[in-house]
Amino acid sequence: MSVQIRLARMEDLDRLMEIFDHARSFMKATGNPSQWINGYPQREMIAGEIAANHCYVCCKEEGGEVVGTFAFVPSPDPNYARIELGNWLNDAPYYVIHRLASDGSCRGIGKACIEWCWEQCHSLRADTHQDNKIMQKLLENSGFVRCGIIYVANGTPRIAYQRI
């Protein structure tokens, strides 16, 4: 299935929250029950990302239905300032892919998002929870290299990846 990627708009917010609800359920069902907890990502956070032009949506080419979302944020990311048990591949400016999620109705959304991001910038970083085997596999199959461990704002560790 072919998808188009565009900046999210405030009128997409309800749909994005539905997609995040689905993603949380999917993660729990596939052995990752503790990555997105306590309603994360919160509506206010996503509204802020939309306002900052960091939130994107994936739409079915036919009909335009929003089926996925991700954040694409320019560096620096404060959570990436310190990395343990490894090193970043370089210190060049980068973009970060955060909160990649789909509603499960289309295959290949994650790959399409990553390839779109790569077309925008050839220095990408991402991180994921140790239990998120699906995201780890997606990143590794998309040319990302496991670089070490970073800690997110709540202090929990994440596996850090980079593609250059």
PyMOL commands that set and color helices and strands:
alter all, ss='L'
color gray80, all
select helices_A, chain A and resi 10-29+43-51+78-80+109-120+133-141
alter helices_A, ss='H'
color red, helices_A
select strands_A, chain A and resi 3-7+55-60+66-74+95-102+124-128+145-151+157-163
alter strands_A, ss='S'
color yellow, strands_A
deselect
rebuild
show_as cartoon
